[in-house]
């Protein structure tokens, strides 16, 4: 009996990505089911009833969905972040959860640098701005995206720093990036901070007043991670106290209206989360997801398991 693979995406993959996924599915003798732009949870609950594998993007997979998916063995999040999937419930249901790390990294990194240029040049409003060359940029976490940010920023002539307690100093410094010993040192040193930490119980609201107040004059915080890692009360306090502070993000905070009312020219928010929204990243993540599913079923490969 062939395996059934469901792609369930409110924000659909590009057609090129779906075609490549479909080609791999057909070659493997599996069956592909497509659920795109669905509006109601009931549509997803119906679609997962008899599938063996599920590919999602930012779609929420919780205990209700897992209860409905009686045959489900694996869920792959096409992207790096997986906070939209209930890992505890998946484990209780005997479902393996994977992500596709690195596939969106360059797209996210290019967006981070693009937003830095945009805000440094006063949102291209015709008034004089400043250059990135010679400025200190700190990567808060030095995973796949952080490394890509560093590589691109090096071309701008920025002075690079990173803090990541999970990566050896030698690995960071081999890339020409200075490794600092604490998160406090990173924020005290760098005018630009680029956030690449996940959203979890330890990191939610961890970007707070204590850290932000340490940043040097001309501070810019760049968030291509998750909005939940920002303490919004602290964010508003820094905006109020320091007219040199700027914030750019590809996911708008809940307090965005207050920021827009008071701090024109000191912020930029994309209309929706845009980090992985490139044709290349879309294809890369989709192909990686189906490849991991095939390897899981055919070889027992759990390399990218996160639960």
C-alpha positions, 0 to 999 in steps of 0.5 A: 500500500503506497504512502500518502503525503499531504502538503497542507499550506495556508501560504502555498509553496511556489508551483515550481516547488510543488512540481519538484515535490510531486516528481519525487513522490511519483518516482517513489510510488507514493501518493500526493495530496494537496491542501492549499489556502484552506480557510477552516480547520475542518478542512485540515482535519478532514485532509489528515485523516488517512495520510502517512506524512505531512508537510507544512509551513507555518500551519499550526499542528496541535493535538486536535490535528494529531488526534484526527491523523490516525495514520500519521508517522511524520510531520516536516516543517518546511523551514527552520522554526517549528514552534507552530507544531506541538512537539509534546503532543506529536511525541505522545502520538508517536509522530516524528517531527522534523524541520529543514534547517539551512534551506531558507538561511540565505533568504532570511539573511538577505532580508536582514541586511536589506532591512538594515540598509533601508533603515540606515538610509532613512527608509529612502525618504531623501534625507541623508542617512548613514552607511553600514561600513565600519559599524559593529554588527552582532549576531545573537545566535550563530546558526545557519542564518547567523553565518549567512548574515555574517558572510554578507555583512562582511562584504559591506565592511562591517565589524562582526561579533557573535554570541552563541553558547552552543557553538565553539569559539573556534568555529565562529572565529574561523569565519572572521567573526569575533566571539564574545563571552556573554549576551550582555557583552554583545549588546554593549558592543554592537550598534546593530544586533541581528536576532536568530534565536528560536522562540521557546520557554527560555527565550520568550521576551528575553530581548528586554530593557536590560539588554536593549539599554546597553546598546551603543548610540545609533542602535538598530535591532533587527528581528528575522526570528519570532516576535515572541522573543521581544519584550514589547513593554521594554521595546516601547520603553527604549523607543521612548527613552532613546531617539537614536533607537530603531527597530526593523522586523519581518514580523510586526509586534503587537504594539505596532500601532503605538510605534507607528503613531509615535516613532515615524522613520525609526521602524520598518515591519514587513506586512507578513513574515517574509524571511523565507519568501523567495522562489529559491528558498521555497523550492529548497525547503519543499524538496528538502521536506519530501526528501526527508520523508522518503529517507525516513520511510525507506531508510529509517533516517531521523537526522533532522528530528526535533522531538 
